C-alpha cells in the first residue's frame, strides 16, 4: 500500500447488506409456493400439476408473444410471468378445465401487466386480474368445488380438466360447498382443525392455513415482503369480525374462523404483498392492509358472495397510488409546502 492510499474505509451502516434483485425476489416467492403446490397435489390429486402447467403456459406464452421489451423473451428472465401463472393456478378450483386456466394466465399477464407497459408499471395484481376474468366469464366452473381426495386419489385426474375448449359446459365434479359457503348460507362452521390442516374444499392453494402461515413467516424472515401488509390484514379482519360475532355469535362467524378459512391467508402472504401494486411507505402499508381486511369482512358478512379477498385486494390496488402519495414521509427539514 502506498503512502497516499487510505488505510481506513469509512462508511455508514448497515454493513451487512442483502442484494435482492427482481429475479431473486420472484424466485424466492416461487420456491415458497412449492410446499403449497405439493399440499394441493396431496389433497386434490396430480391433476393440480396440469392446472399449474396450463396457467403458467398461458402467462409465459403471452409475455413471449407480446414482449414489453426487446429482444423477445428477455422479460421472461425476471420470473414474474412464471410466478403469475403459479399464483393464478393456486386460486382455481380443482375441476377447472385446463384451457380455462390457460386463458386466465394469458389474460392475467396481457391485461394485468403488459397493457400497462410491463413489470413495475401495472396497477393491479396480474394473477388476480386473470382470476377476476375467469370468475366473470365462467362463473359455474369457478364455483364448482371438489372434496379433497387425500392419498387415495393422489393419481387421479378429473375428466373435466381435459375438456375440449369451448365444447363442454359442464363440470364432472361432485359439487360441494366451501367452509365459507356453508357458514354464510347454512350457518354451519367448519372444524378449525380441518381449516388448519387443509382437509377442506376450496381453491387449490388456499386450504392449508398452517402451511401458508409457515411459508409466510419464512418469507417475512427473509424480508421478501413488507410484513406490515399481511399483519394489518389479519388484525383488521379479526377486529371487524369480532364485533358482530360478539353481538350475535349464532349468526356470524368467529374471528378465528374468518382468519383460517377461504383465501385470506393465501391472499395476505402471496397476493397483497406484491411490491408493485402495494404502497412502499410503512404507514401506507398499514393503511393498505387494514383497508383490505375491512372490505373482506364487509363482503363476507353482508355481500352476496361467500368470499371477498380477490375483490378487496384489487380495490385496494386501485387506491394504492393515492395511499402512497398521502403517506410518503417528508424529507428532513422540509415543510408541508416544500417542493
Residue pairs with C-beta under 8 A, 6 or more apart in sequence:
1 7
18 223
20 223
20 224
22 78
22 79
22 80
22 119
23 77
23 78
23 79
25 224
25 275
26 78
26 79
26 80
26 82
26 83
27 79
28 219
28 222
28 224
29 83
29 219
29 224
29 270
30 79
30 82
30 83
30 86
32 215
32 218
32 219
32 224
32 270
33 83
33 86
33 87
33 90
33 205
33 215
33 270
35 211
35 214
35 215
36 90
36 205
36 208
36 211
36 212
36 215
36 266
37 48
37 49
37 52
37 86
37 90
37 205
39 198
39 205
39 207
39 208
39 211
40 48
40 90
40 204
40 205
40 207
41 48
41 49
41 154
42 150
42 151
42 154
43 148
43 149
43 150
43 198
43 199
43 207
43 208
44 94
44 146
44 148
44 149
44 153
44 204
45 94
45 149
45 153
45 154
45 155
45 156
45 157
45 158
46 154
46 155
46 156
46 157
47 94
47 156
47 157
47 158
47 161
48 89
48 94
48 204
50 98
50 157
50 161
51 89
51 92
51 94
51 96
51 98
51 101
51 161
51 204
52 85
52 86
52 89
52 90
54 89
54 98
54 99
54 101
54 102
54 105
55 85
55 86
55 88
55 89
55 92
55 101
55 102
55 104
55 105
55 130
56 81
56 82
56 85
56 86
56 89
56 105
57 85
57 102
57 105
58 85
58 101
58 102
58 103
58 104
58 105
58 106
58 107
58 108
58 109
59 81
59 82
59 84
59 85
59 88
59 105
59 106
59 108
59 109
59 126
59 130
60 76
60 81
60 82
60 85
60 105
60 109
61 105
61 106
62 81
62 105
62 106
62 109
62 110
62 114
63 75
63 76
63 81
63 109
63 113
63 114
64 72
64 73
64 76
66 110
66 114
67 73
67 74
67 75
68 75
68 113
68 114
68 117
68 118
68 119
69 75
69 118
75 81
75 118
75 119
76 82
78 119
80 113
80 119
80 126
81 109
84 105
84 108
84 109
84 112
84 113
84 126
84 127
84 130
85 105
85 108
85 109
85 127
87 127
87 270
87 271
88 101
88 104
88 105
88 108
88 127
88 130
88 131
89 101
89 105
89 204
89 205
90 203
90 204
90 205
90 206
90 266
90 270
91 127
91 128
91 131
91 203
91 204
91 205
91 206
91 263
91 266
91 310
92 101
92 104
92 131
92 134
92 142
92 203
92 204
93 141
93 142
93 143
93 144
93 145
93 146
93 173
93 203
93 204
94 145
94 146
94 158
94 173
94 204
95 141
95 144
95 145
95 146
95 158
95 160
95 161
95 171
95 172
95 173
96 134
96 141
96 142
96 160
96 161
96 171
97 141
97 160
97 161
97 162
97 163
97 165
97 168
97 171
98 161
98 162
98 163
99 163
99 164
99 165
99 166
100 134
100 138
100 141
103 133
103 134
104 130
104 131
104 133
104 134
105 130
106 130
107 129
107 130
107 133
107 134
108 126
108 127
108 128
108 129
108 130
108 131
108 133
109 126
109 130
111 129
111 133
112 122
112 124
112 125
112 126
112 127
112 128
112 129
112 130
113 119
113 122
113 126
116 122
116 123
119 276
120 276
121 276
122 276
122 277
123 277
123 317
123 318
123 320
123 321
124 277
124 314
124 317
124 318
125 271
125 274
125 277
125 313
125 314
125 317
127 271
128 271
128 310
128 313
128 314
128 317
129 314
131 310
132 310
132 311
132 314
134 141
134 142
135 142
135 310
140 169
140 171
141 171
144 171
144 173
144 175
145 173
145 175
145 176
145 177
145 178
145 201
145 202
146 158
146 173
146 174
146 176
146 201
147 174
147 176
147 201
148 198
148 199
148 200
148 201
148 207
149 156
150 199
158 172
158 173
159 172
160 168
160 170
160 171
160 172
160 173
176 201
177 185
177 186
177 201
178 200
178 201
178 202
178 261
178 262
178 306
178 307
179 189
179 190
179 194
179 195
179 200
179 201
179 202
179 257
179 261
179 262
180 261
180 262
180 300
180 306
180 307
181 306
182 188
182 189
182 190
183 189
183 190
183 253
183 257
183 261
183 306
184 300
184 306
185 306
187 250
187 251
189 253
189 254
189 257
190 200
190 257
190 261
192 256
192 257
192 260
194 200
195 207
195 209
195 257
195 260
195 261
196 208
196 209
196 210
196 260
197 208
197 210
198 207
198 208
198 209
198 210
198 211
199 207
200 207
201 207
202 262
202 263
203 263
203 266
205 212
205 266
206 212
206 262
206 263
206 265
206 266
209 259
209 260
209 265
212 265
212 266
212 269
213 265
213 269
215 269
216 230
216 265
216 268
216 269
219 225
219 269
219 273
220 227
220 230
225 269
225 273
225 275
226 273
226 275
226 278
226 280
226 282
226 285
228 282
228 285
228 286
228 289
229 268
229 272
229 273
229 278
229 285
229 288
229 289
230 268
230 269
230 272
230 273
230 289
231 289
232 285
232 286
232 287
232 288
232 289
232 290
232 292
232 293
233 264
233 267
233 268
233 272
233 289
233 290
233 292
233 293
233 296
234 259
234 264
234 268
234 293
235 289
235 290
235 293
236 289
236 290
236 291
236 292
236 293
236 294
236 296
236 297
237 255
237 258
237 259
237 264
237 293
237 296
237 297
238 255
238 258
238 259
239 255
239 293
240 293
240 294
240 297
241 252
241 253
241 254
241 255
241 258
241 297
241 301
242 255
244 251
244 252
244 301
245 252
245 253
245 254
245 255
252 301
253 261
253 300
253 301
258 264
258 297
258 300
259 265
262 300
262 306
262 307
262 309
263 307
263 309
263 310
264 296
264 309
266 309
267 292
267 309
267 310
267 312
267 313
268 289
268 292
271 309
271 313
272 278
272 288
272 289
272 292
272 313
272 316
277 317
277 320
278 285
278 288
278 317
278 320
279 285
279 287
279 288
279 320
279 323
279 324
279 327
280 324
281 324
281 327
281 328
281 329
283 327
283 329
284 320
284 323
284 324
284 326
284 327
284 328
287 323
287 327
288 316
288 319
288 320
288 323
291 312
291 315
291 316
291 319
292 309
292 312
292 313
292 316
293 312
295 308
295 311
295 312
295 315
295 316
296 308
296 309
296 312
298 308
299 305
299 307
299 308
299 311
299 312
300 306
300 307
300 308
305 311
316 323
330 336
330 338
331 338
